[in-house]
Amino acid sequence: MWDLERYDHHVAMIDDKGVHVTYHDIAAVQQRIADAIGRRTLVISLCRNSIGAVAGYVAFLNLQIVPVMLNADLESSLMQNLFTIYSPSYIWLPSDMVPDKLFSRMEVVCSEYDYTLLRTLYDKEYPLYGELGLLLTTSGSTGSPKFVRQSYANILSNAQSIVAYLNLDETERPVTTLPMNYTYGLSILNSHFLVGATVLVTEKSLMQKEFWGFFKEQEATSFGGVPYTYEMLDKLRFTKMNLPSLRTMTQAGGKLTTGLHAKFAKYAAEKDKHFVVMYGQCEATARMGYLPPEMAVKKCGAMGIAIPGGKFTLIDAEGLSIKEADTAGELVYEGPNVTLGYAECGEDLKLGDERRGILYTGDMAQLDKDGYYYIVGRKKRFLKIYGNRVNLDEIDRMIKSQYQDIDVASTGIDDHMCIFITDEKQAEDVKKFVVSKTKLNPAAYKVIAIDNIPHNDAGKILYAELKKYYQIEKS
């Protein structure tokens, strides 16, 4: 996947504790992991933005060991359930988690930087499809067993496309602002390691003074953010900051409001920086579309054009191609980064390519007369909560399993989920439960008690009727 020898003594990573790691150092980690494992197998990687986590990830892909990428902060019962479903041979985790009860009977194989490799006790090992590269979750941190199966060709082709349209080279110094188990965050690592760049690694958030100290000290050249990131940057009066090293700001993970898009596009134009709005899904490895930075002001609100090597089309309800401008239809993407399909259990890991390079995105879009795409809606039942895609049906199922005497229906818009329940006394408990399971900001959730969840004659929930109970600003 990555030619570590080519960049050998280039610095690959610097963390906020001052640790420097070269590409040669990563190659040495890779060799020790190869010696320890010695075969193609499944490993669950519990991710943090740290040198050990990233070095292990690079080693696994180069050695064709298949990592299942999970947030290290995933709730322990959800984590245990995934272990049981997929029976990993090894677990790669932060060394400070090794004493936890969940891992107490597992054997320590080796440690690298701040991470440790454990050998599990599972006696079943599932066959792996030859081109399967990694598994990435589709739904934030709900602990769903449903993963996207990404191939080596998917990962490499998407990284190459990103390198091409962002004009990346070895002088880049991106700083981590997104989790590496999130498709957007991972794509930043994949693309920058391809060109021998230096990744600035930190778990600090941009709301912390230490983050900006690290940013300035190490002269970061870029960062990526979801809509919530840019909302917070706006509150921090980001446009007033003095950041001479910054070259590029990228945005994905949901549609930015037109107002914020305009504000950051104007800032970038005035300061001779690039603001690049992008579009993607985990099912397309990461990126499918981007708005060229020189069009950021003129095409404010647009998602853009297809990435190099990709192709967009629009279809109507009957599946027929839409040729007319400014006519909404489902966005369909075709390209080598379209992933293999899903896995929901260990037996699915042997499945081959089920999509054949075509992805029906579930997003509604329209094309303007100049050939630029605009996302105008969504067909599927999920929201993006601060960049994390959360399946609303899974939220409903999770609540119902815990609170069996209440009816529930979740809806809302990106970054604002409304959870309707039929017992007002349980409202606060339900909110705390969902926050504890998803590990996402409590501000994203509002629990509303009503007498009855509206259903039609077929028993399907009438989500449109729930809108009268809440008003959310969509501007």
C-alpha positions as CSV (number, residue, x, y, z in Angstrom):
1,M,0.0,0.0,0.0
2,W,2.7,2.5,1.0
3,D,6.4,2.4,-0.1
4,L,8.0,3.1,3.2
5,E,11.5,2.6,1.8
6,R,11.0,5.4,-0.7
7,Y,10.7,8.0,2.0
8,D,12.9,6.1,4.5
9,H,14.2,8.9,6.8
10,H,11.4,11.4,6.1
11,V,9.5,12.2,9.3
12,A,6.2,10.4,9.0
13,M,4.6,11.6,12.3
14,I,5.1,14.0,15.1
15,D,2.9,13.9,18.2
16,D,2.0,16.6,20.7
17,K,4.5,15.1,23.2
18,G,7.4,15.8,20.8
19,V,7.9,12.2,19.6
20,H,9.2,12.1,16.0
21,V,8.7,8.9,13.9
22,T,10.3,8.4,10.4
23,Y,9.0,6.1,7.6
24,H,12.0,3.9,8.5
25,D,10.7,3.6,12.0
26,I,7.3,2.5,10.8
27,A,9.0,-0.1,8.6
28,A,10.7,-1.4,11.7
29,V,7.4,-1.7,13.5
30,Q,5.9,-3.4,10.5
31,Q,8.7,-6.0,10.5
32,R,8.2,-6.7,14.2
33,I,4.4,-7.2,13.8
34,A,5.1,-9.4,10.8
35,D,7.4,-11.6,13.0
36,A,4.8,-11.7,15.7
37,I,1.8,-12.6,13.6
38,G,3.3,-14.2,10.5
39,R,0.1,-14.7,8.5
40,R,-2.9,-13.0,7.0
41,T,-5.6,-12.8,9.7
42,L,-8.1,-10.5,11.4
43,V,-7.1,-7.9,14.0
44,I,-9.4,-5.5,15.8
45,S,-7.7,-2.1,16.1
46,L,-9.0,0.1,18.9
47,C,-8.2,3.6,17.5
48,R,-6.9,6.8,19.0
49,N,-5.1,9.6,17.2
50,S,-1.7,8.4,18.4
51,I,1.6,7.3,16.9
52,G,1.1,3.6,17.9
53,A,-2.4,3.4,16.5
54,V,-1.3,4.9,13.1
55,A,1.9,2.9,12.9
56,G,0.0,-0.3,13.5
57,Y,-2.6,0.5,10.9
58,V,0.1,1.1,8.2
59,A,1.8,-2.1,9.1
60,F,-1.4,-4.1,9.0
61,L,-2.3,-2.9,5.5
62,N,1.2,-3.4,4.1
63,L,1.3,-6.9,5.6
64,Q,-2.2,-7.7,4.3
65,I,-3.5,-8.3,7.9
66,V,-7.1,-7.1,8.0
67,P,-7.9,-4.5,10.7
68,V,-11.4,-3.8,12.0
69,M,-11.2,-0.1,12.9
70,L,-13.1,0.8,16.1
71,N,-13.1,3.8,18.4
72,A,-11.0,2.9,21.5
73,D,-13.7,4.6,23.6
74,L,-16.5,2.3,22.4
75,E,-18.7,1.2,25.3
76,S,-17.3,-2.1,26.6
77,S,-20.4,-4.3,26.2
78,L,-20.7,-3.2,22.6
79,M,-17.0,-3.9,22.1
80,Q,-17.4,-7.4,23.6
81,N,-20.3,-8.1,21.3
82,L,-18.2,-7.3,18.2
83,F,-15.4,-9.5,19.5
84,T,-17.8,-12.4,19.8
85,I,-19.3,-11.8,16.3
86,Y,-16.0,-11.5,14.4
87,S,-13.6,-13.7,16.6
88,P,-10.4,-11.6,15.8
89,S,-7.1,-13.4,16.3
90,Y,-5.5,-10.3,17.6
91,I,-6.4,-6.9,19.2
92,W,-4.3,-3.8,18.8
93,L,-5.1,-1.4,21.6
94,P,-3.7,1.5,23.7
95,S,-1.3,0.0,26.2
96,D,-3.2,1.7,29.1
97,M,-6.2,-0.4,28.2
98,V,-4.4,-3.8,28.6
99,P,-5.2,-4.1,32.4
100,D,-9.0,-3.8,31.6
101,K,-11.0,-6.8,32.6
102,L,-12.1,-7.3,29.0
103,F,-8.5,-8.1,28.0
104,S,-7.2,-9.7,31.2
105,R,-6.9,-13.3,29.8
106,M,-5.3,-12.3,26.5
107,E,-1.6,-12.8,25.8
108,V,0.7,-9.8,25.3
109,V,2.6,-10.4,22.0
110,C,4.5,-7.1,21.6
111,S,4.3,-3.3,22.3
112,E,5.1,-0.4,20.0
113,Y,5.1,3.1,21.2
114,D,1.9,3.6,23.1
115,Y,0.1,0.5,21.7
116,T,0.1,-3.3,22.5
117,L,-0.7,-6.3,20.4
118,L,-2.8,-9.0,22.2
119,R,-3.4,-12.6,21.1
120,T,-7.1,-13.5,21.7
121,L,-8.5,-16.8,22.8
122,Y,-11.0,-17.3,20.0
123,D,-10.6,-20.7,18.4
124,K,-12.6,-19.8,15.2
125,E,-10.9,-18.0,12.4
126,Y,-13.1,-16.8,9.5
127,P,-11.9,-17.1,5.9
128,L,-10.9,-13.7,4.4
129,Y,-11.6,-12.6,0.8
130,G,-8.2,-12.1,-0.9
131,E,-8.7,-8.5,-1.7
132,L,-10.3,-7.5,1.6
133,G,-8.2,-4.7,3.1
134,L,-10.1,-3.4,6.1
135,L,-13.4,-3.1,7.8
136,L,-14.8,0.3,8.7
137,T,-18.0,1.0,10.7
138,T,-21.0,2.6,8.9
139,S,-22.8,4.2,11.8
140,G,-20.6,6.1,14.2
141,S,-20.3,4.6,17.6
142,T,-23.5,2.6,18.1
143,G,-21.6,-0.7,18.1
144,S,-23.4,-2.0,15.0
145,P,-21.9,-5.2,13.6
146,K,-22.4,-3.8,10.1
147,F,-19.1,-2.8,8.5
148,V,-18.1,-1.6,5.1
149,R,-15.6,-4.0,3.4
150,Q,-12.9,-2.0,1.7
151,S,-10.4,-3.5,-0.7
152,Y,-6.8,-2.7,-1.2
153,A,-7.7,-1.3,-4.7
154,N,-10.4,0.9,-3.1
155,I,-8.1,2.4,-0.6
156,L,-5.2,3.0,-3.0
157,S,-7.3,4.4,-5.8
158,N,-9.1,6.8,-3.5
159,A,-5.9,8.0,-1.9
160,Q,-4.4,8.6,-5.3
161,S,-7.4,10.6,-6.4
162,I,-7.2,12.8,-3.3
163,V,-3.5,13.3,-3.9
164,A,-4.3,14.5,-7.4
165,Y,-7.1,17.0,-6.7
166,L,-5.5,18.4,-3.6
167,N,-2.0,18.5,-5.2
168,L,-0.4,16.9,-2.2
169,D,3.3,16.4,-1.8
170,E,5.9,15.6,0.8
171,T,5.9,19.2,2.2
172,E,2.4,18.7,3.6
173,R,1.9,18.7,7.4
174,P,-1.8,17.9,8.1
175,V,-2.9,17.9,11.7
176,T,-5.4,15.4,13.0
177,T,-8.8,16.8,13.8
178,L,-10.9,13.7,13.0
179,P,-10.8,10.1,14.5
180,M,-8.8,7.7,12.4
181,N,-11.6,5.1,12.6
182,Y,-13.8,7.6,10.7
183,T,-13.6,7.3,6.9
184,Y,-12.7,11.0,6.4
185,G,-10.0,10.9,9.1
186,L,-8.5,7.7,7.7
187,S,-8.4,9.1,4.1
188,I,-6.2,12.0,5.3
189,L,-3.7,9.4,6.6
190,N,-3.9,7.2,3.5
191,S,-3.3,10.1,1.0
192,H,-0.6,11.9,2.9
193,F,1.5,8.8,3.6
194,L,1.3,8.1,-0.2
195,V,3.5,11.2,-0.8
196,G,5.8,11.0,2.2
197,A,4.2,13.8,4.1
198,T,4.4,14.4,7.9
199,V,1.2,13.9,9.9
200,L,0.9,15.9,13.1
201,V,-0.9,13.6,15.5
202,T,-2.9,14.7,18.5
203,E,-6.0,13.8,20.5
204,K,-6.5,17.4,21.5
205,S,-9.6,19.1,20.1
206,L,-9.6,22.5,18.3
207,M,-11.5,23.9,21.3
208,Q,-8.3,23.4,23.4
209,K,-5.5,26.0,23.6
210,E,-3.0,23.2,23.4
211,F,-4.2,22.2,20.0
212,W,-3.4,25.6,18.5
213,G,-0.1,25.7,20.3
214,F,0.8,22.4,18.6
215,F,-0.6,23.6,15.3
216,K,1.6,26.7,15.3
217,E,4.7,25.1,16.8
218,Q,4.7,22.4,14.1
219,E,3.6,24.7,11.3
220,A,0.6,22.6,10.2
221,T,-0.4,23.1,6.6
222,S,-3.9,21.7,6.6
223,F,-6.8,20.3,8.5
224,G,-10.1,18.6,7.8
225,G,-13.5,19.2,9.4
226,V,-17.1,18.2,9.4
227,P,-19.9,20.9,9.6
228,Y,-19.7,21.0,13.4
229,T,-16.0,21.7,13.2
230,Y,-16.6,24.8,11.2
231,E,-19.4,25.9,13.5
232,M,-17.0,25.7,16.4
233,L,-14.2,27.5,14.4
234,D,-16.7,30.3,13.6
235,K,-17.4,30.7,17.4
236,L,-13.6,30.7,18.0
237,R,-13.3,33.6,15.5
238,F,-11.0,31.5,13.5
239,T,-10.8,34.0,10.6
240,K,-9.0,36.4,13.0
241,M,-6.3,33.9,13.9
242,N,-2.7,34.3,12.5
243,L,-1.9,31.0,10.9
244,P,0.8,31.7,8.3
245,S,1.6,28.0,7.7
246,L,-2.0,27.0,6.8
247,R,-2.5,26.2,3.2
248,T,-5.7,24.1,2.9
249,M,-8.9,23.6,4.8
250,T,-11.1,20.6,3.7
251,Q,-14.7,20.0,4.7
252,A,-16.8,16.8,4.4
253,G,-19.1,14.7,6.6
254,G,-22.3,16.5,5.8
255,K,-23.5,19.6,4.0
256,L,-22.2,22.9,5.4
257,T,-24.7,25.7,5.8
258,T,-24.5,28.2,2.9
259,G,-23.6,31.0,5.3
260,L,-20.6,29.2,6.7
261,H,-19.5,27.9,3.3
262,A,-19.5,31.5,2.0
263,K,-17.7,32.8,5.1
264,F,-14.8,30.3,4.9
265,A,-14.6,30.5,1.1
266,K,-14.2,34.2,1.3
267,Y,-11.6,34.0,4.1
268,A,-9.6,31.5,2.1
269,A,-9.7,33.7,-1.0
270,E,-8.6,36.8,0.9
271,K,-5.8,35.0,2.7
272,D,-4.5,33.0,-0.4
273,K,-5.5,29.7,1.1
274,H,-7.6,26.9,-0.2
275,F,-11.1,25.9,1.1
276,V,-12.2,22.6,-0.4
277,V,-15.7,21.3,0.1
278,M,-15.9,17.5,-0.5
279,Y,-18.5,14.7,-0.7
280,G,-18.1,11.1,0.3
281,Q,-19.3,8.0,2.0
282,C,-17.6,5.1,3.7
283,E,-19.2,2.9,0.9
284,A,-17.0,4.8,-1.6
285,T,-13.9,4.4,0.7
286,A,-14.0,8.1,1.4
287,R,-14.3,10.7,-1.3
288,M,-16.5,10.8,-4.4
289,G,-16.7,14.6,-5.1
290,Y,-15.0,17.9,-4.5
291,L,-15.5,21.5,-5.2
292,P,-12.3,23.0,-6.7
293,P,-11.0,25.7,-4.4
294,E,-11.1,28.3,-7.1
295,M,-14.8,27.8,-7.4
296,A,-15.5,27.9,-3.6
297,V,-16.9,31.4,-3.7
298,K,-18.7,31.3,-7.1
299,K,-20.4,27.9,-6.5
300,C,-21.1,28.4,-2.8
301,G,-23.4,25.6,-1.6
302,A,-22.3,23.1,-4.2
303,M,-20.8,19.7,-3.6
304,G,-18.8,20.0,-6.8
305,I,-17.6,17.5,-9.4
306,A,-16.5,13.8,-9.4
307,I,-13.0,13.0,-8.2
308,P,-10.4,11.9,-10.7
309,G,-11.4,8.4,-11.9
310,G,-15.0,8.8,-10.8
311,K,-18.3,9.5,-12.5
312,F,-21.6,10.9,-11.3
313,T,-25.1,10.4,-12.8
314,L,-28.6,11.2,-11.6
315,I,-31.6,8.9,-11.8
316,D,-35.3,9.4,-11.3
317,A,-37.7,7.2,-9.3
318,E,-37.9,4.7,-12.2
319,G,-34.1,4.4,-12.4
320,L,-33.9,6.4,-15.7
321,S,-31.1,8.9,-16.3
322,I,-31.8,12.6,-15.7
323,K,-30.2,14.9,-18.3
324,E,-31.9,18.2,-17.5
325,A,-30.2,20.8,-15.3
326,D,-31.6,21.8,-11.9
327,T,-33.7,18.5,-11.7
328,A,-33.4,16.5,-8.5
329,G,-32.7,12.8,-8.6
330,E,-30.7,10.1,-6.7
331,L,-27.0,10.5,-7.1
332,V,-25.2,7.4,-8.5
333,Y,-21.4,7.1,-8.4
334,E,-19.2,4.9,-10.4
335,G,-15.5,4.4,-9.7
336,P,-12.7,2.1,-8.5
337,N,-13.1,3.3,-4.9
338,V,-16.7,1.9,-4.6
339,T,-16.3,-0.7,-1.9
340,L,-17.0,-4.5,-2.0
341,G,-20.2,-4.4,0.1
342,Y,-21.1,-4.9,3.8
343,A,-20.2,-7.4,6.5
344,E,-22.6,-8.1,9.3
345,C,-21.0,-11.3,10.7
346,G,-17.7,-13.3,10.5
347,E,-19.0,-15.4,7.6
348,D,-19.4,-12.3,5.4
349,L,-15.6,-11.7,5.4
350,K,-15.2,-14.2,2.6
351,L,-17.6,-12.4,0.3
352,G,-16.3,-10.8,-2.9
353,D,-17.1,-7.7,-4.8
354,E,-20.9,-7.2,-4.6
355,R,-21.1,-3.7,-6.0
356,R,-19.0,-3.9,-9.1
357,G,-17.9,-0.3,-8.9
358,I,-21.4,1.3,-8.7
359,L,-22.9,3.0,-5.7
360,Y,-26.4,4.2,-5.3
361,T,-25.7,6.9,-2.7
362,G,-29.2,7.5,-1.3
363,D,-28.6,11.2,-1.6
364,M,-30.7,13.4,-3.7
365,A,-28.8,15.9,-5.9
366,Q,-29.2,18.2,-8.9
367,L,-26.8,19.4,-11.5
368,D,-26.5,23.0,-12.6
369,K,-25.9,24.3,-16.1
370,D,-22.1,24.5,-15.5
371,G,-21.8,20.8,-14.5
372,Y,-21.6,21.2,-10.7
373,Y,-23.6,19.0,-8.3
374,Y,-25.6,20.2,-5.3
375,I,-26.9,17.8,-2.6
376,V,-30.5,18.7,-1.9
377,G,-31.8,15.9,0.4
378,R,-31.4,12.3,1.5
379,K,-33.4,9.1,0.9
380,K,-32.0,7.0,3.7
381,R,-32.7,6.9,7.4
382,F,-29.5,8.3,8.9
383,L,-28.1,11.6,10.2
384,K,-24.6,12.9,10.4
385,I,-24.0,13.9,14.0
386,Y,-20.8,16.0,14.1
387,G,-19.4,14.0,11.2
388,N,-20.4,10.6,12.6
389,R,-23.0,8.8,10.5
390,V,-25.7,7.5,12.9
391,N,-28.4,5.1,11.7
392,L,-31.7,6.2,13.1
393,D,-33.2,2.7,12.9
394,E,-30.3,1.4,15.0
395,I,-30.8,4.1,17.6
396,D,-34.5,3.1,17.8
397,R,-33.6,-0.6,18.2
398,M,-31.0,0.2,20.9
399,I,-33.5,2.2,22.9
400,K,-36.3,-0.3,22.5
401,S,-34.0,-3.1,23.8
402,Q,-33.3,-1.1,26.9
403,Y,-36.7,0.4,27.5
404,Q,-39.2,-2.3,26.4
405,D,-42.3,-0.5,27.7
406,I,-42.0,2.6,25.5
407,D,-42.5,3.3,21.8
408,V,-39.8,5.3,20.1
409,A,-39.0,7.1,16.8
410,S,-35.9,9.0,15.9
411,T,-35.7,11.8,13.3
412,G,-34.2,15.3,12.8
413,I,-31.5,16.9,10.6
414,D,-27.7,16.6,10.7
415,D,-26.3,17.5,14.1
416,H,-29.8,17.7,15.6
417,M,-31.5,14.4,16.5
418,C,-35.0,14.3,17.9
419,I,-35.9,11.1,19.8
420,F,-39.7,10.7,20.4
421,I,-40.8,8.5,23.2
422,T,-44.2,7.7,24.9
423,D,-43.1,8.1,28.5
424,E,-42.1,11.5,29.8
425,K,-40.6,10.1,33.0
426,Q,-38.0,8.2,31.0
427,A,-36.9,11.2,28.8
428,E,-33.8,12.2,30.7
429,D,-32.7,8.5,31.2
430,V,-33.2,7.8,27.5
431,K,-31.0,10.8,26.6
432,K,-28.2,9.7,29.0
433,F,-28.5,6.2,27.6
434,V,-28.0,7.2,24.0
435,V,-25.2,9.6,24.9
436,S,-23.4,6.8,26.8
437,K,-23.7,4.4,23.9
438,T,-22.8,6.7,21.1
439,K,-20.2,8.8,23.0
440,L,-21.3,11.9,21.0
441,N,-22.1,15.4,22.2
442,P,-25.3,15.5,24.3
443,A,-26.2,18.8,22.6
444,A,-27.0,16.8,19.5
445,Y,-29.9,15.1,21.1
446,K,-33.4,16.2,22.1
447,V,-35.8,13.7,23.7
448,I,-39.5,14.6,23.2
449,A,-42.4,12.8,25.0
450,I,-45.7,12.5,23.1
451,D,-48.8,10.4,23.8
452,N,-48.5,8.1,20.7
453,I,-46.0,7.6,17.9
454,P,-48.1,8.2,14.7
455,H,-48.3,5.1,12.3
456,N,-50.1,4.5,9.1
457,D,-52.4,1.5,8.4
458,A,-49.4,-0.6,7.5
459,G,-47.8,0.1,10.8
460,K,-45.1,2.4,9.4
461,I,-44.1,5.5,11.4
462,L,-45.3,8.7,9.9
463,Y,-42.2,10.8,10.4
464,A,-43.6,13.8,8.5
465,E,-46.2,14.2,11.3
466,L,-43.5,14.4,13.9
467,K,-42.1,17.6,12.4
468,K,-44.9,19.6,14.0
469,Y,-43.4,18.9,17.4
470,Y,-40.1,20.6,16.8
471,Q,-38.4,23.4,14.9
472,I,-34.8,23.2,13.9
473,E,-32.9,25.9,12.1
474,K,-31.8,24.7,8.7
475,S,-30.2,27.8,7.3
